[in-house]
Structures are given as structure tokens and as C-alpha cells.
């Protein structure tokens, strides 16, 4: 196994620094020096996280119902994916797979712009991928003149503590004079002794190591917590602190509140051991992990053979949490796509 110093030398530029090597579609307007129309005072933001299990979007994949643009239109759409590519050695150590990023952005753009109305057109403001972690941000065209200083930063927390099979991809920008930061994460997996502390450590690394470029004005926020509003989304991998048999028994009896009493992330937030002061909306949906392929049956529930006897008990792995005054959540729910062993989760916020 390579020593960490070697891995950091080879991969440090990819996984540990601010990185502007990302897709962006912005007008050439300097909002600090040029006059632009007044920005609307209330912005609605759609945020979604989905571990797609290394499955690429097919031509027949429809996400229109999930985005729900016709019935519940938003101004900004932020979608974060984990395991956008299979987490094999070739993906972790190789170059970025732009094909997958292009496929997801094509599917998203097609769904967002289905109406065909120019005033409802959405453009990809930023899109960045690190191994399997992909975040893409779409903005209503009329808001684009008010967007400035977009940039991305990647932090790898995976193999040897630095590779990109786990970690975060963060995208930040300013909308008028308000700074936004979206942190798409994939934290350490497992429900063994010490795994919960490792996830907490991953979060600490992401907050401390993420650093954005200063930008042309030299006064843009550089650290995640320097931004006005921060939304963290992803496969956070926190589990339920109960014996597996007890967890499955409670699920069979639909005892969701009892399960949530033992949810690791809620306990860590409540006790201030991670992301102190951050908020999460009420969870009134069933656990999003782990399902048998193409089914509504939880893995290990007796309908399949379990390799090595490890059942991987169901849990709310996929979460969206936030911090910042004036940011309000109006929706927090899961979807029912059977594309992978996770179900997608989405939230809608309004920002004043």
C-alpha cells in the first residue's frame, strides 16, 4: 500500500485544493461594476442527494416527476450524486469520467427545460465531479446576471485519508451580495465500532480542508462556514445504533419514531459532536438504505442470500442539513426510484 505522503503528492491537487476545473455557463457580467436588474427578494432552492450505486443514467430515465418543475418550480436546482461511477481502483486512481457527468447533466437539463418557455430556461451554473461524487447547480436564466464568483473545491477523505472515493465536492457562488455554499459529501461507511467517529472526523476534515480561491474581488469567502448560507447534502452514512435484529423488527412494525430515537446523526447533532448548531428538517419518510436491486425490499430481509452474513440494516443514510439565518425548509422527502440500493432525498428551501 502506498504511504500517505506518496498518495498526497500524486493526488493532492485533485482532491485537496480549490479547483476551478468545472463546467459553468455564466454570462460575462461583473455584478460589482455593471448595472443589472434588481434581483427578486425571495429565492426558492431545490436540493437533492442520491447515491446511484455506480449506475449511469439510461436514455429512458425520467426525473421530471422528481424535479416537479411544472407544479413546484424553483429558481435554483442543486443535485448531488454519490457513486456516480463504480468505486473501483481504476476510477479512484484514474482520471475524471466526464462521460458520466455529461450524461447526468443532459438528463437534468432536458427535464428542467421541458416547458420550452424562454423565461423558464435553466442553465448549468456549475458542475464538478471527484471520482463518484458529482454536484451540479442549475439556475433560472433571469437570475444568472446576479450570480458571481462561482468556484468548486474538492476534499478526499477516502483510502489513506486522502483519496476521492469518500469526501466532498463543494460549489459556492454569490447571488447578488449573498453567498451560498453547497457541500455534496460521501462519508465513511459501516456500522462497526468506531465508524461513527470516523464519519465525524470526515466532516471535520471537509470543513477545515475545503478552501476556495479568493476571486477577483479578493473578499469572497474562502472557507465553508464563511458563507451566509450552507447546505450539506449526501450519503452521510450515519446508521441506527441498535442491534440489526431490533432494527428490522421495528421496521416490520412501522415504528419509525422509535428508530429515529437511535439515529446516529440526530444524536451527534443533538450532543454537539458534529456540525454544532446546524439544522435538519423533520424526517417523516422511511429509511432510504439499503434495498435489493430493482425492488422495494430491504437487503437482508430474508429474500436474498447475504454474502458473509452481513445484512447491512436499513438506515437513513441520505440526508440534507443546513446552517444560516433566514434559510427556511418547506419540503423534506424521499423518492421511490429503484435505480440503486439507495432512494433519493430532496428538500426545498426559501432564502430571503
N, C-alpha and C positions, 0 to 999 in steps of 0.2 A: 504494500500500500504506500502511496506517495506521502511524504511528510507534508504537513500543512503549509510550510514555507514554500515548497515547490508548487503546490496547488494554487496558493495565493498569487505567486509570481505569474503563473500561466493564465489564471482566470480572474485575477483581481480586477482588471479593467472592465471585464464583462459584468461581474457580479457585486462589486463593492463601491462603485462610484456613480456620480451623476452621469446620465447618459442621454444625449440628445439625438441618438440614432433611432428615431422613431417616426412613424407615419404621422403627418399632420396636414391639414387642409385649412389654412387660415388666410384671410385677406391681408394684404400688405398695408396695414394701418397701424400707426403709432398712436395708441389711445391717450398718451400723455401729452402729445403735441398737436394732434389734429382734432377738429371738431367732429363729433359723431352724434347721432340722435340719442336722446335720453333713454337710458335702459329702463325696462319695466321694473317696478319695485318689488314684485313677488315672483320668484322663480321656482318652478316645480321640477324636481330631480328624481329620475328613476334610477335605482341602483339594483344590480342583480349579481349573484355569485353562483357558479355552477362548476362542480368537478365533473368533467365529461369523460373521465376514465380512459383517456387516450383515443377516444373515438372521434374521427373527423366528421364534420357536418356533411351529410349527403345532399344531393340536389333536391331530394324530396322532403328535407327537414323544414318544417314550418315553425317559426317563432312569433308569428303575428299575434296569436292569442296571448302569448306570454308578455309581449311588449304592450299590447292593448292600446295602440296609438289612437284608434278611432274613438273609443269610449272614454279613455282616461289619458289624454295627451299630456306630455311633459315637455319641458324646454331643454333639458339635458338628460342624456341616457349614458349611464356608466355600466358596462358589463365586464365582469371579471371571471376568467376561467382558470381552473387548475387541471393539471394533466391534459392540457390541450394536445400534447404528444405523449406517447407511452414513455414512462420513466426508465428507459434502458440506458446502458452505458454510452451508446452511440449518440443518444440525444443529450445526455448530461455533459459529455465531453466534446461534442461536436459543435458545429456552427448552428446559428438560429434557423429554424424551419419557417421561412417566410411563406411557404405554401399554405400552411395551416392558418396563419394569421390572415392571409388574403381570403381564404375560404370563409372564415367566420365573419370578417368584415363585409364580404359580399352578401352573406345571408342576412346580416343585421341591416345593412344599407337598403337591401331590397324590401325588407319588412317595414322599416321606418318610412320609406318613401313610396309606399304602395299607393297613397292617395293621389299622387301626381300633381298636387297643388303646389305652386312655386312658393307660396307663403308658408307652407308646412314642410319645406325641404330641410333635411338634416344632412350635415356634413361631418365627416370624421375629423374631429379636432385633434385627437392624439390616439395612437395605438402603439403599444410596446409589449414585447414578449421576452421572457427569460426562461429557457427550457420549456416547461409545461405551463408556466404562469403567464397569462395573457390578459391585459386590460385594454379596453378600447372605449373611447369617450366620443359621443356624438352630440352636436349642438345645433339647435334650430338656427337656420341661416341668418335670420334677422338679429340674432344675438352675437354672431361672430365678430362684428366690428368692435364689440365691447370686450372681447377676450384678448388677453395679452400674457406674455411671459410663460407660455407653456413649456414644460420640460418633464423629463422622466428620470427616475433613479431606481437602480436595482440593488438588492442585497441578497446574497446567497447565504443560507443557514443550513445547508444540507450536509452531504458527505464531507467529513473532515471539518465541519463547521463553516464551510465557505462555498461549497458548490451549489448550483442553482436548482437542484431537484426539490429543495424546500427554500422558503424565503419570501421575498416580496418584490413586486413591481409597483412603484408609486408614480402617479401622474398629478402634477399640480398646474394651476393657472390662476390668473386673476380675471374675474368678471367685474368690469368697471374697477372699483377700488377694493373689492372684497376678494380675499384669497381662499381658494379651495384646494384640498389635497385628498386624493382617493388612493387608498393603500390596499392593493389586492395581494392576499397572502395565502400561503400554504405552509402550515406549521407542522412540527414533528408529529408523527402518527403513533398509534399504540396505546394500550391501556395497562402497561406494566408499571411496576414500581419506578418512580422517577420520571415517567413520560410527561406527566402534568407539569412538573418543574421545568422540563426541557422546553415545553411549549411556552411557558412564561419567559424562559431565557431567550427563546427565538424572538418574542415580542420586544424584549429589551434591546436585543441586537438590532432589530429593524428600526426602532425609534432612535437609537444612538448612532447607527452607522449610515442611515439614509441622509444624503446631503445633496441638495440641488444647486445648480450653478446660480450665481448672483443675478445674472441677467443684465441687460443693457443699462438699467436704471441704478444698479448696484444696491438697491434696497429691497429686493424681493426676498421673501422668507426662504431660508436655506434648510431648516430642519422641519420635520413633520409637524411638531407641536407649535411651530411659529405661525402656522396658518390660522385664519379666522375660523374655518370650518374643516373638520377632518372626518372622513368616513372610512372605516376599515371594514373590508369585506373579504370573505374567502372561506376555504376549508380550514377552519381553525383547529379541527381535530380533537377538541375537548370532548370527553366521554362522560358516562354516568358512573358515579362512584358507588356501585352496587355489584354484588355477585351476578354473573351473567344469567344464572337461572332465575334470580329475583327480577332482574330487568325484563326478561322475556315474559315472566308471569304477569308483571304489571302491564306490559304492552297488550297481552292477550285479553286483559280485563279493562283495557282503555283507561288505566289510572295515570293519565298524563301529568296531573299536578303532583302526584306522588313521585313520579320520575324526575320532574323538574326540581324538586327539593334537593336532589342529589346530582344535579347538573354541575359539572366541574367549572365551566366558565362562569356561571352565575355565582358560584361560591368564591372563585378567585376575584371577581369584580366586587362582590359584597365585602370581602375581607381586605380589599386594597392590595392584594398581592400582584395584580397586573392591571394596567390601564385604569389607575385610580381616578375616579370622577367621570369616567365615560358612561354612556347610556346605551341600553338596548331596549327595544320595544317588547311588548307582551308577546310571548310565544303561545299561540293557540293552534299550532299545527303539529302533526305527528313527526317523530324523528325522521330525518332526511337520509340516514345512512344505517345499514348497508343492505341493499336489495340484491336479489338474484337477478341475473341478466334478463331484460325484457319481461319483467313481471312485477307484481305488487307484493311479492312475498319476501320477507326479510331473510337474509342469508343466515343459515344455521338454525332455521325453524323446523327442520326435520324433512324438508323437501328435496335435499341435495346432499351429496357427500362432502364433508368438510375435511380438507387436507390437514393432517396433523392435529385434528381435533380442535382447532381454534375457530370459534364461532363468530368472533367479531360482532359483539352485541350491538343492537341498534343504538343510535345516539344522534343528538342534534349537532353534527359536526359543522354544518354550513351556516354561517352567521353574518349579520351586519350590525355593527355598533358604531357610535359616533360621539364626537365632542364638539362643543362650540355653542355659544349663546345665540338664541334666535333660530336655531335649526329645529324644525318640528317634523316628526314622522307621522304619516297618515295611513300607511299600509305596511304590513309585515306578514308575508305569507309564503307558501311553498307551491311549486308546480308539480305536475304529475308526469312529465316526460320520462320515458323508460330508456333513454339513450344510454345511461350508465348506471352504476350502482349507487349514485347519489341523486337526490332530487334537487332541482334548482330552488333558490330562495330569492325573493325580491322585496324591495321596500320602496316607498315613495315619500319624499321629503318636500317641504316647502321652506325656502330661505328668504328672509326679508332683506 
